[in-house]
Structures are given as C-alpha cells and as structure tokens.
Amino acid sequence: MEQPKLQIVETIIALDQTNVLDVLRKAFRLIADCYEADTMDESLAGARHLLENYSVPPYMTLKLYIVISASSNDWSYAEEYRLQAERLYTGICRTPHLSNRPGVDLEGVRKELDILSAYQLDNRPTFRPTLPQSLVLPSNDSMLSDDDTEEEEEQLDEVRDECAGADSLYDYGDLPGYVNALEDILHNYKHMSPLVKLRTCLLVASVTDSPSHAISRREEAEQLWREQKNFFGARMPADVQSFLQAARGQLDELARDQLETGSTSADDPVENAALSNATAELSRIRLEDQQGDNHANH
C-alpha cells in the first residue's frame, strides 16, 4: 500500500524550535530525503519554507537555491534560482571565513551547479526570453575589484537602475525609446563597468534600425567581450562566465544576421567597410571553433 505523501512544511513546523541551527539541519535532511525520493514538490516546498521563515546561513542558502532550481518544473523559475546560486557561490568562494568553514564542500557544489547548468541548457523552453532578460549582469562583487571605492559601487548600483529603467521600454515595445535610453546611459556614464558597457552596446546593436549604427556598436561590444574574457581569464566568476556566454551567442547571431541580410547600402563606403569587418570577424570565429574541434579530436 502506498504511503501517504509527506507534508514537509508541517513536519518542519512540528520540530522542536528551541535551537534554530538544529531545526535547519534536520529540515535540510528532510528536504534532501524528499529530493532523493523524487518528491520534488515536497523538496521545493520545504526549501522555500526555510528561506522564507528562517535566517539561513549562506552555504545552506546556496544548497537550498540548488534544490529549488533542481526541483522546479518551471524552466524560468529554475533558471532564476540557478543564477542566484551561481552568484552566491561566487560570493562564498571569495569570502574565506565562509568558504573555509567545516562542512563546506565548494567542489561538490560546483559539480552540482555544472550539472544543473547543463540540464537547463539542454531543456530550454521553446520560447526565447526577451533580449534584455537573456543578458543578466553579474553581481557587483564580480564586477568590482578590491581597489574600487564605495563611490564606484554606488555608481554601479545607479547605472544598474538606469539599465532596468531602459529595459522597461523594451518590454513596452518602445524600441526607438529603448535605443535612446541606452545611448543616454553610454553618454552619461563614461566610466561604467566594462561588462555593463558591453551589455549596453550589444543591446543597441540588436535593436537599432540603423545598419551602420548596429555594426559599429556590435564591433565595440565584440572588443569589450574579448577584453573582459582576457581580463578575467581562468579566475572568471561563474556569473561573469554565464554573462559572457550569453553575450557571445548574441554577438555571433548579430554577425550572422548582418552577413545574411547584407544590411548595408552598396553605395555607402562606411557601411560596406563595417560589413567587411563583420565578415572577417565571423570567419575568424568560425575558424577558431574549427581549430578547437580539431584539437579536441586529436
């Protein structure tokens, strides 16, 4: 006879609440048991209950984010929590008093996140997220260095708010207004984070109805992408890696579109030169990909 379904929230509430850390440990074990038993709705409910009702330590919060992402059958919701987990993972890695605590297994968590990322990638929904939503900026911690001042962090928060305000114009379908708002950001924040500038240039290139402007901003974004990839190198935070991967896909798509549509005037030498650069760049990218594949096969 099938046993009745475990009501995990009621079970957690029924625990002796005297010692909160003890409650969290026992509750997490219950959540893990539900997950391993493939009762995803229960593990999801338990994880959300802990996050909403207790002050959960960072490492356990990270693990709960992973549980929520892995348990949800809503791709967008799962992706939201996966990205939160990636950002928190990066923060913990950069904070010795958190990363060196007993029981913290960052190597194991990294494997879980990689598996989750691969699953999400292989199970994308048939619809595509809107363009701004597909280019999620990394956390402030990932974009700021130890030498950056409090004022620079405040400016980063300010430009984030400006970007969010501009993105709302895209959601409303006001594409000319969106391009103008993005250009205002580029004009008003001369010393913005290169990753923010990369995103802004890429969005302008993707939305503007001016072919020459699109090519110019795409080339600027391409240069920023390569500079940032080289800057972060092997020590690249996970959320920066995710952002650069998304940007790379959009850059390649833009270059292909410009090649396939021939989006220049035959009589315009400036636009023709820009298109020639785009052609050469895409050819070089394809050659690098082929060389990488050949190297992997040997």
N, C-alpha and C positions, 0 to 999 in steps of 0.2 A: 504494500500500500504506500502510495506517495505521501511523504511527509508534508505538513503544511509549510507554506512559504515563510521564511524567516522575516520578521518585521524588525529590520535592523535599527531603525530610529528608536522604536520603543525599547529595544534591548539596551541601547546605549543610555537612554534616559534612566533605565532601571538600575544601571550600575551605581555603586557607591560613589558619590560625587565629592567625597571629602578631599581626596588627593587628585588634583586635575591631571597631573602628568600620568598617574596610574590609569585614570579614565582614558586618556588619549592612547596610551599603549594598548590597553585592552580593546578599545574601539577600533584602532587600526588593525589589530589582529582579526577582529570580526569582519572588517571591510575586506581584508586580504582573503579571508576564507570564502566570502561571497564571490569575490572576483575569480578565485581559483575554481569555485564550483559553477562558474559561468552564469551566476545570477547577477547580471550586470545592472539591472535596475536597483537591486539592493545595494551593491557596492557604490553605485552612483549616489544614491540617497544618503548612505552613511557618510561618504566623503563630503558631500555638500553640508550635511548637518554639522560635522565637526568644524568646517571652515566658517559657518555662519554663527555658531554658538560658543566657540571656544577660542582662546588665544593660542593658536597653534604655532609651535616653533618653526623656523624657516625650512629646515630639512624635511620635517614631516609635511609641511605645506607643499613642498616640491613633490613629494611622493603622492600626496592627495591630488594635486593637479594632474599627475600622470594617470592616476586611477580614473579620474573624471574623464579625461580625454580618451582613454582606452575603453571606458565603459559606455560612452555615449554613442548612440546610433545616428546622431545629427552631426554631419561632417563639419559644418561651420562651427558648431559649439565645441566639438572635439578639437578643432584646429585652434580655436581661441585659447583653450586651456593648454594645448601643447606649446603654443608660443609663450604663454605665461610661465610654463615650466622651464622653457629654454632660457628666458630672461632671469628667472630666479636661480637656475643652475649656474649661470654666468656670475651672478652676484655672490653666490656662496663660494664658488671657486676663487673669487678674488678677495674673500674675507677669511683670513687664516683662522680666527677664533671660531668660525662656523665650519670651515672645511676640515679642520683637524680634530673635531670633536669625536669621541668614541662612538662607533656605530655608524658613522657617516661613510657611505660607500659611493663616492662620486664616480668611480669607474663603472660600477654596476648601473648607476643611474644613467650614465652616458650611453651605455648599451641599450637601456630601455628607451631612452629618447630617440636613439637612432632607429630602433625597430619601429617605434611609433611614427616617426617621420616617414619612413619607407612605406608603412601601411597607408598613411594619409595620402602620400603621393600616388600610390597605386590605386586608390579608391576615391579619386576626386569625383565630385558630382558632375553631372552633365552640364550644368550651368557654370559659367565663369563668374568669379567675384568681380565687382566693379573695379576698374583700373586702380583708383586710389587705395582701395582695400587690399589689393594684391601686393602693394608696396608698403609693408608695415615697417616703420622706422625702428631701429634698435633702441634699447633703453639708454637713458642718459649715461649710466655707468659705463656702457660700452662705447659711447661716443666721446666721453670726456676723459682726459688724462689726469694724472695726479697733480700736474702743474697748473691745471685750469682753475680759475678763481671762482668765487661764489657769484660774481657778476656775470661771468661767462655761462655758468649754469642757469642763471636766471634768464639770460638772453636765449639760451636753448629752449627753455620752457616757453618763452614768449613766441619764438618762431614756430614751435610745435602748435601752439594755439592758433597762430596765423594760418598754418597749413590745414588744420582741422576746419577752420572757418572757410578757407578756399574750397576744400573738398565738398563742403555742403552745397556749393554752387554746381558742382558736377552732379551731385545727387538730384538737384532740381532740374538738371538738363540745360543749365545756362552755360554752355561751353565757351562762348566768347567772353563772358564774365569770368569764367574759371581761368582762362588763359591770362586775362588781365590781372587777376588776383595773384596768380603765380608769378607773373613778371614783376608785380609790385614787391613781392617777397624777395625776389632776386635783386631788385634795385635797392630796397630799404635795408637789407641785412647783408652788407658786403663781406662780413667776416663770419658768416654762418658755418656750421659744421659741414665739412665736405660731403658727408652722407646725405644731409638734408638738401644740399645744393644738387647733388646727383639726382635725388628723387624729384626735385622741382623741375630741373631741366628735362628729365625723362618724361614727366607728365606733360610739360609744354609741348615737347616733340610729338607726343602721342595724340594730342588733342587739337593743336592749332590747325587752321585751314590754310596756312601759308606753307607751301612745299619747301621754300628756301629756309624759312624760319625753323621748320621741323628738322631739316637736315643739320642746320647749324647747332641747334640745341641737342640733337642726338649725338653729334660729334663731341660736344662739350661733355655730355653725360658719359660717353664712351671713355674719354680721357680720365674723368674723375673716377670711373669704375676701376680702371687699371691702376690708377694711383692708390686707391684705397685697398685694393687687393694686395698690392705690393707693400703698402704701409703696415697692414695687419699681419700679413704673412701666416706663418704656422701658429701664431698665438691669437688667431682670429676668434673672438667670442661667437658662440653659436647663433645668437640673434643677428649679428653682423653677417655671418655666413648665409643665413636664410634670406636676409635682405638682398645681399649681393647676388644670390642665385636667382631671386625673383627679378631683379633688375637686369641680370644677364639675359634672361628669357625675353624680357620686353625689348631690350636693345636689339637682340637678334631678329625678333619679329618686325621691329620697325625697319631694320636694314633690308629685310626680305621684301616688305611691303613697298619700300621706296624703289627697290630694283624691279619688282614685278609690275608696278603701276607706271613706272617711268615718270614719276611725279615731278618733272621739271619741264620748263619750256625750252624747246630746241633752240630758240633764239636768245636765251638768257645764259651768258657765259658763267655767271656766278652760280646759278643753279646747276648747270652742267658740270662745273668743277666739283661742286658738293656731291653730286650724284656719283661722279667718278671716284671720289674718296670713299663713299659708302660702298661702292662695288669692290674696291680694293680691300677695304676693311673686312667685308663679309667673306671675300675669298680667302683672306689670311686666316680668319677664324675657322673656316671650314678646313683649311689645310692643317691648322694646329690640331683640330679634332681628329682628322685622319691620321696624323702622325701619332697622336696619343693612342688611337685604337691599334695602330700597327705595333707600337711599342708594347702595348698590353698583350698582344697576341704572341710576342716572342718570348 
